[in-house]
């Protein structure tokens, strides 16, 4: 196997690993939302999710990115400004 092919293969593996890590982070954030929305109305303040997620190692920017993805995928939605609810 020549060096160029080896580098292409390594690049492909790195892309897959990054994608899997992003999926893992999205699942972890959804788990946080699920935990925090266990009340009778299944609603949580977005700020509360950010606080909990940052205590688990997320950055505030990551939380915003993954919450936006979950909203775009219709898994959660913003029921009113600043409040999240599961679908």
Secondary structure, 3 states (H helix, E strand, C coil): CCHHHHHHHHHHHHHHHHHHHHHHHHHHHHHHHHHHCCCCCCEEEHHHHHHHHHHCCCCHHHHHHHHHHHHHCCCEEEEECCEEEEC
